[in-house]
Amino acid sequence: MFDVIDEGAIYIINGLNKNNYEAYLVGGCVRDMILQKKPEDFDVATSASPDEVKSIFKKTIDTGIQHGTVTVRVNNKSYEVTTYRIDGEYKDNRRPSNVKFTCSLENDLARRDFTMNAIAYHPQIGFVDPFDGQGDINRKIIKAVGEPGQRFNEDALRILRAVRFSVQLGFDISPPTIKSAIENAHLIKNLSTERIRDEFFKTIQGRYFDKFKLFAEFAPYIDVGLAGYIKENMDNIVKYAPLCGGGLTGLLAMFFYNYPPDKTESLLKALKASSSLARSARLVLEAFHTPALGYTIRKAAGIAGYEHFEITVGMHMSIAEAEGGPYMAYAEKLSRGYDSVKLNGPPITLKDLDINGGDLHGVAEGKLMGWVLKYLMGMVLKYPFYNKKSLLMALAKRYVEKAGPNAHCSNFI
């Protein structure tokens, strides 16, 4: 089970032990190994002080030294090494105002969030598990260490972490822990939007999406408009959201498939998602709501781009597989149409036109040139064989003559 511990972590533990300090793997890496999952990283807790850790290893970084954490670099990989500690008073429901170093591993484990994350492991000594975290892992239970209300008041992010772990692992949250989480849900308002965003994104990437219904209890305290959408669409969210590929963009698009694209973009920006991610989700949704016809497939692919439109096709196919019936015929038609567009490569964006703004000087200027180009794009989307410079110039001149200087692009569909 524990043959996945990498050489760097072993090197650090051995280095500390040779200098008469205790050292154990702690936290998520131990939990993941018990679950027979390969850990993403390895964290070490030690009786050595930060200065003592730095004296033992050549390459270190003071990443969180005020809280006892030193990053040790081994073979170009980073490992967080943290001194056993007892947290001081939490004043902001997020971080302790100070920490006190201790020689007791059990005291260090007692400050952690859930029993499954409060297990230490040493390759020769074995487990140190004062709160029966292994038992709770075997029972598939998420349980707070000690009194749940105290844990959540110390760090309100633990409320959302409990839901995230439930969705990721398929575990239930123990009744006292979930009861306390709901009672303390108002503390979520004290968290930064960035922290909430990170937990939300990790949660929707979990495997056991039937557990996501718990999130509805806490969404009202996330002040970006999530609560109303989740309440109205929970059944379909649980049914469809896990089905789509396309990475985080695809997940978000499927999650918000029943929400207007522009509002989805605004909501994601309010969650402090990157502008590119919010825009990508909007483009996928705009394409998703475009009917599956030859012209509109070209139009949607032009608006969204091939990469985003491919996610849209995946969304339709995923829903079709869940629904069957007429929706499957629709999704297959869309998929065939998209394959044809990709294969034949018709013009779908302004840069594909056999004409540009420079060609139109003398025909249209300023805003009118923009309208003309959009009009020409609309015509070429409908009739790809129009994409010849001579024909486009003729269409542009006719458009300007007919519509006049105050023209707008009413014909661009």
N, C-alpha and C positions, 0 to 999 in steps of 0.2 A: 504493500500500500504506500509506503513512504520512500520508495526508490525514486520518486520524482523530485526529491529535494536536490536542488542544484549545488554544484561545487562551491559557488561563491558563498552561499548561506552556511554550508558546512565549514568553510574556511574561517568565516567570522566567528561562529560558535567555538570552534577549536582554538582560535586565537585568544578569545576572551577567557576560555577555560584554562589555557596554559598560563595565563597571568592571574589565576586564582579568582576569577569572577564567574558568577553564574550567567548563563545565556540560554534562552529558549526561543524557539519559533512561537509566534503568537498570532492571534486574530484570524483573519479570513483564510490565510494559507493553511492553517491547521484544519479549519472547518472544511475547506475544499478537499484536502487530502483524505479526511474521514469519509467524504462523499465520493471518493475516488475520481475527483476532478483534478486536472492539472492547475495549480495556482498560477495566477498572472505575475505575482511577485511574492517575495518572502520578507516578512518583518521580524526583527529580533528584539526581544526585551532582555535587559541585562541589569545586574547589580552594579556595574561600572558606571561612574559618572561620565558626563559628556567629555570632560577633559581627559579622563582615563581612556575612553574609547579612542579619542584623537591621538593619544600617545602610543597606542598599540598599532594603529593602521596608518599606512603612508598617505593614502588618498581619501580625504574626508571633506565634507561640505557642511557648513553650519546651517542646515535648512530650517530647523526649529529648535535651536539650542536653548531658548528660554523655557521651552517645555520638555527639554531633555532629549531631543531628537537630533542625531547626527547621521548624515548620509555617508555610508562607506562605499567606495567604488572598488569593485573587484572585476577584473577582466572586462572593463568598459560597461559594467552593469551596476545599477544603484541598488543599495539595500538600506532601509531605514533601521537604525539601531537606537532604541529609546531606553533610557534609564527607568527602572521601576519607579513609579510615582504615585502620589495621592493627589487628586485634584482639589484645588481650593474652591472658594465660593464661585458659583456661576451667576453672573450679573445680567447676561443678555440672552439667556436660554440657548446659548450656542457654545461658548468657550469658557474655561475657568479663568478667573482673574489672576490666579497664580497656581503653581504646582509645588509640591514638596516631595523631594526624592526620598525613597525608602529602600530598605534592604529586603523587603518582603515581596516575593512574587505574588502571593495570594492577595495582598493589599492592592497590588497593581491590577490583577484580574478583576477585583471587586468593583473597580470604577468603570468597567466596560458595559456596553449596551445590552447585549443579549447573551444568554448562557452559551449558545453555540459559538459565540465569538470570544468567550472567556476561557478558552482552553489553551494551555501551553504544552509544547512537545520538545523533548530532547532526544536526539537519535540513540543515545545510550541509556538514558534514565527512563524515557517513556513519557507518559502524560502526567500533567498536573491539572486536575479538573475539579476544583472545589465546588462547582455549582451544577454538576451533572450535565454538562453541555453535551457530552456524548450520548447520554440517555435521551436528551431532548432531540438530538439529531436523529437518533434511531426511531423516536416517536413522531418525527416530522412536526415538531412544535417550536415556535418562536416564542421565547419567554424572556422577559426582562430579568436582568441580574438584580436581585434584591427587590426593593419596593418600586413598582413601575412608575408611580407618580414622580418619585424623586429622579429617576432616570430621564423622564421626559421633560421635567422642569430644568434639569441640567442642560439638556440639548434637545430642543424641539425637533431637530432634523431626524431624530430617532423615530419619531412617529411615522414619517414618510419612508424611512428605511425599513421599518417593520413591514409595511405594505410591499415595498420593492422586493424584499427577501421572500415574501410569501409568493409573489408572482414569479420570481426567478426560480425558486426551489420547489414550489408546490406545497409548501408547509402551511399549516394552520397557525394562527396567532392564539396563544393561550387566552382563555376568557378574562382573567384579571388584567393581562397586558393590553388587550384590545379595549376593554372597558375604560382603563386609565387613559389610553391613547385618545379615545373619543372625548373623555372629560377634559383633556388638556389640549384639544385640537386648536383652540383659540391662540395658542402659543405659536402656531405656524406663521401667524402674521408678523412675528418678530424676525423671521428668517429672511435672508437676502433672496432676491428673485433668482440669482444665479444658482444658489444651492437648490432651490425648489425645481428649477429647470433641469438640473443634472439628475435629480432623483426621478422626476417625471419621465425623462428620456430613457433612463435605465429601466424604469418600471415597464414601459410599453415594449421594451425589447425582451421581456421575460417570456418563458415558455408556457407558463400555466396561467393563461389569461382569464380563466374563470375566476381566479382570485382577485382580479382587478376591481370587482364590484366594491371591495372595501374602500377603494380610492374615493368613491362618491361621498363617504363620510367626511372627508377632509378637503375636498375640492372647494366648498364654499369659503374656505379661509385663504384660498389662493386667488388674489384679487386681480385676475386678468380675464375673467369671463368664462373660465372652464366649467364652472359648476352647472350652469344652465344647460350647456350642450351635453355634458355627461349624463345629467339626469334624464334628458329627453331621448338620448340615443344609447343608453347603456347596453341594452340587449344586443343591438346590432354591433356595437363596439366590441363586445366580448365575442360575438360570433365571427366577425370579419377581420378585425384588426390584426390578429396573428397570422393571417393567411398570406399576406402579400410579401413579395421580395422587394428588392430595390433599396435595401439598407434602411437607415433612419428616415430618409426622404419618403420612401414607400410606406413605411409604418405610419408616419405622420399623415400622409395623404389618405391612407385607408382609415386611420383613426377619425379624421375630419371629413370623410367622404360625403357626409350629409350637411356640410357647413359651406357657406359661400366662399369661393376661393380667396377673394380679397379680405374677408373677415378672418379667414384662417391665417393669412399672411400677417395681418395686424395683431392677432392673438399671439402668434409665435414671436413676433418682435417684442410684444409686451412681456413675454417670458424670457426675454434677452437671448433668444436664439439668434444665430448669425443672420445677417441680411441675405446671404446666399442660400442658406437652408430654408428660410421663410419664403424666399422667392421661388425656390425649386418646388416646394410643396404647393404653392399657388399655381404654378405652371402645370404641374401634374394634374391638379384638380380641374383646372380649366379644360385641359384635354379630356379628362375623364367625363366631363359633362357635355362633350361634343358628340352629336349623333354619329353613328358608324356608317357614313356615306363616303363615296369616293372623294368628293370635293372637300367635305368637312374633315375627313381624315388628313388630307394634305394641309388644310388650314390649321388644324390642331397640332400637327407635327411641326409646322412652321412656327407657331406660337411657342410651343413647349420645347422644341428641339428633340432630336431622335432619342437622346438618353432619357429625358423625362417622359416622352411619349411611350417608350418601352415599359416604363413602370406602370403607366396607365393601362396598357394592354394586360399586364400582369394582374392589376387590380380587378379588371373585368373578368379575367379567366378565373381568378380565385373566388369571386362572388358566384360566378356561374357554376363552379364545381360544388359550391355549397347549396345553391338553389336548384340547379338543373332546369329542365323544362325550356321554355322560350328564351330564358336568359342565356342559356348555353349556345343556342343558335346565334343570338346577337353577338356574344363574345367571340365566337369562332369567325363570324363575318368581319368583325373589327380586326381580329388577328390576321386574317387573310389580307384585308385591305392594307394593313400596316406593312406586312411583308412585301406586298406589291410596291408600296411607296418606297421602301428601303431598296428594293431590288432595282427599280426603274430610275430612282433618283430624280424625280421631277423637281422643278424649282419650288421651294417652299418658304424661302426667306428673301428679303430685299437684296441681300448680297448675291443671290442666285440669278437675279434679273440680268438680262443681256443689255442693260442700260444703267446709267448712274446719274447722279446729280449734275456732274460736269456736262453730260450729253444734253441736259435739259436747259442749260443756260440759254437765255433768249426766248425760251418757251414759257418758263415759269420761274419765279424767284421767291425766296423767303418761305413763308408758311405754305404758300400755294404749291411750291415744289414738293413739299412733304405730302400734301394731299394727292398730288399727281402720282407720286411714287406708290402711295398706298392703293390708289385706284388701280394702277397697273398691276400691283401685286395681287389684288383681288381678282382681276381678269385672268391673270396667269394661273392662279390657283384653280379657277374654274376650268380654264382651257389651256393646259400646259403648252400646247403647240403655238400659242401666241408669243412665246418667249423668243422673239427675233427682234433685233434692234430696230430695223426699219419699220416693222409693224408696231412696235411699242412707241416709236416716235410719232407715228401717225395717230395712234390712240391718244397720246398725250396732247397733241395739238387739238384734236377734236374735242377732248374733254375740256380744255381751257377755253376754247371758242364757245362751246355750248354753255358751260357753267359760269364763265366770267371770272373776274378777279376776286370775287367774294366766295368762290367755290369752297365747298367742304366735301369730305369724302363719303357722301351718303351712299355711293355705289360700292363702297368697299365692304363686303359682307364676310 
